[in-house]
Amino acid sequence: MNRANDTHGTVRLFVDEPLAAGLMCTLTDAQSHYVGTVMRRRPGDHVFVFNGRDGEWHGEVTAGAKRSVTLRITTQTQPQTITCPIALLFAPLKRARNDLLIEKATELGVTRLQPVLMQHAVATRVNAPRMRATAIEAAEQAHRLDIPVIDPPRSLAETRQLWDPSGILVVCDTPQRATCPPLAQCLTTAPGVTGLMIGPEGGFAAAERDALAACPFVRQAHLGPRILRAETAAIAALAVWQSVCGNGAVG
């Protein structure tokens, strides 16, 4: 497992268990192998753990084996913060490019990942467990205190129907659209943005553009004069959002 932690040997893990002083936490087989065999942590050593709900904590290794490492939760190192909500809606990509999109979107603070099935998408299926594992590793690396929610793939029609109309969805399209402002300008003039949509590799179909334009909660924006790959567009859009709207956390 190529687990992404920093070069100083810090071990930081996402666990799906309650965290509070005095509680015990048993790591998964893969995490135990990483902690005990790869990083050579022994009883008395500490690792950082978080679960997306209770902040970040020190966990003291109390027992270790190749497939079973147990931690005693000791001291909270960071309280849980409220993350500014931003969803990334995207057409599924092929494996390596999809991995890159999930990784970088997580690092840039996205709170929800929504695959949307579109006419010109290069993939029609997603590997949800792989997406979650990629998001978890990226959150560990980025020192996030939570991981993004990953929704199941939906059609564009279903996505439109389920969207909360109280939040603005910005559709990132090509700059050739006559009334399409730059994304930074759109974010500045349209407060309440809670989602960014990136088109598929082949671009939005005309019917998809029309359907989105008909939604009162949709705004259109562009990312500059060049045609970007979908994963590049997602990274660029989230970087602009983070620059204009803050660092992704409130409170």
Disulfide bonds with the S-S distance in Angstrom:
none
